[in-house]
Amino acid sequence: MDFIPNPLIIPIGLIVGVLIAAPVGPVNVLCIQRAIERGFWGGVAAGIGSVMGDGLIALCAGLGVGSVSGAVENHRAIIQICGGLALMGFGARLYFSAPRLRIATEEEASTARLRDFVWDIPQTFFLTITNPGAVLGLFAVFGGISTFVEVHSTVDVFLMVAAIVCGSLIWWVTLSNIIGRYRHQIRPDLLQFVNRIAGILLAVFGAVLIAEVIYKAGNF
């Protein structure tokens, strides 16, 4: 019977996946900016990186890889500083870069593919796994869900992780599709304003991560 998964796992996992992806955070800001500037596939590519990061964390949590959580906690300061510096770098680059919104022709729109934006995937993946708060938070969320829906077997774990990944991916595909339909109504000056706001937000998120490390270090 261990090979028969709990039927509640799929709907609960899908809901959790959406709830993990939806809140505004540094990765979300970057994904939304990519969708505005580059269209549907740009947003999906950035979202896939975030989904892969969340999926890896959820898998480690589900398999009981406590060493991952312990390593994050033990090396939290270093990981947090790396993530903060990366966010500040992305933010500065986004703030000073010229907007690249271009209205594609029907032929260009039909030939655009995910591979055209594949380099956005490792960027958002890196930002996701270098956020200690997100990592430890997802471990806690997965632990609570596992108790609620009785995730016991390895099959249950893999099904839960797959459902969470699918839920997050559904969110990003839907959001990217909505943004992609209306992004051409954005004027270049407004896009530049959006880029600068996104850049400032990313830099602020990064500065907060680094400031937290410095603050905690000063209290010891």
Residue pairs with C-beta under 8 A, 6 or more apart in sequence:
2 152
2 153
2 155
3 153
3 155
4 155
5 153
5 155
5 156
5 159
6 149
6 150
6 151
6 156
8 149
9 149
9 151
9 156
9 159
9 160
9 163
10 159
10 163
11 163
12 145
12 148
12 149
12 160
12 163
13 145
13 159
13 160
13 161
13 162
13 163
13 164
13 166
13 167
14 163
14 164
14 166
14 167
14 170
15 167
16 141
16 145
16 163
16 164
16 167
17 54
17 163
17 164
17 165
17 166
17 167
17 168
17 169
17 170
17 171
18 167
18 168
18 170
18 171
20 54
20 138
20 141
20 164
20 167
20 168
21 28
21 47
21 50
21 51
21 54
21 167
21 168
21 171
21 172
22 28
22 171
25 131
25 134
25 205
26 87
26 127
26 131
26 201
26 202
26 205
26 206
27 49
27 50
27 53
27 124
27 127
27 128
27 131
28 50
29 198
29 201
29 202
29 205
30 46
30 90
30 94
30 123
30 124
30 127
30 198
30 202
31 43
31 46
31 47
31 50
31 124
31 172
31 175
32 43
32 175
32 179
32 198
33 94
33 194
33 195
33 198
34 42
34 43
34 45
34 46
34 117
34 120
35 42
35 43
35 44
35 46
35 175
35 176
35 179
35 180
35 183
36 43
36 101
36 179
36 183
36 186
36 191
36 194
37 99
37 100
37 101
37 183
37 191
37 195
38 100
38 117
39 104
39 109
39 112
39 176
39 180
39 183
40 112
40 176
40 177
40 179
40 180
41 112
41 113
41 114
41 116
41 117
41 176
42 117
42 120
42 176
43 172
43 175
43 176
43 179
43 180
44 114
44 117
44 172
44 173
44 176
45 114
45 117
45 118
45 120
45 121
46 117
46 120
46 121
46 123
46 124
46 172
47 124
47 168
47 169
47 171
47 172
47 173
47 175
47 176
48 114
48 121
48 124
48 169
48 172
49 120
49 121
49 122
49 123
49 124
49 125
49 126
49 127
49 128
50 124
50 125
50 127
50 128
50 168
50 172
51 165
51 168
51 169
51 172
52 121
52 125
52 128
53 124
53 125
53 126
53 127
53 128
53 129
54 128
54 134
54 138
54 164
54 165
54 168
55 161
55 164
55 165
55 168
56 129
57 68
57 128
57 129
57 134
57 135
57 138
57 139
58 138
58 142
58 160
58 161
58 164
58 165
59 157
59 158
59 161
60 68
60 69
60 139
61 68
61 69
61 138
61 139
61 142
61 143
62 142
62 146
62 151
62 157
62 158
62 160
62 161
63 154
63 157
68 135
69 135
69 136
69 139
72 79
72 132
72 135
72 136
73 132
73 136
76 132
77 213
77 216
77 217
79 130
79 132
80 130
80 131
80 132
80 209
80 210
80 212
80 213
81 209
81 210
81 213
82 130
83 127
83 130
83 131
83 132
83 206
83 209
84 205
84 206
84 207
84 208
84 209
84 210
84 213
85 206
85 210
86 126
86 127
86 130
86 206
87 127
87 202
87 203
87 205
87 206
87 209
88 202
88 203
88 206
88 207
88 210
89 206
90 123
90 127
90 199
90 202
91 198
91 199
91 200
91 201
91 202
91 203
91 204
91 205
91 206
92 199
92 203
93 199
94 195
94 196
94 198
94 199
94 202
95 195
95 196
95 199
95 200
95 203
96 199
97 195
98 192
99 188
99 191
99 192
99 195
101 183
101 184
101 186
101 188
101 191
103 184
104 112
128 134
129 135
131 209
142 160
145 151
145 160
146 160
149 160
150 156
151 157
151 160
186 194
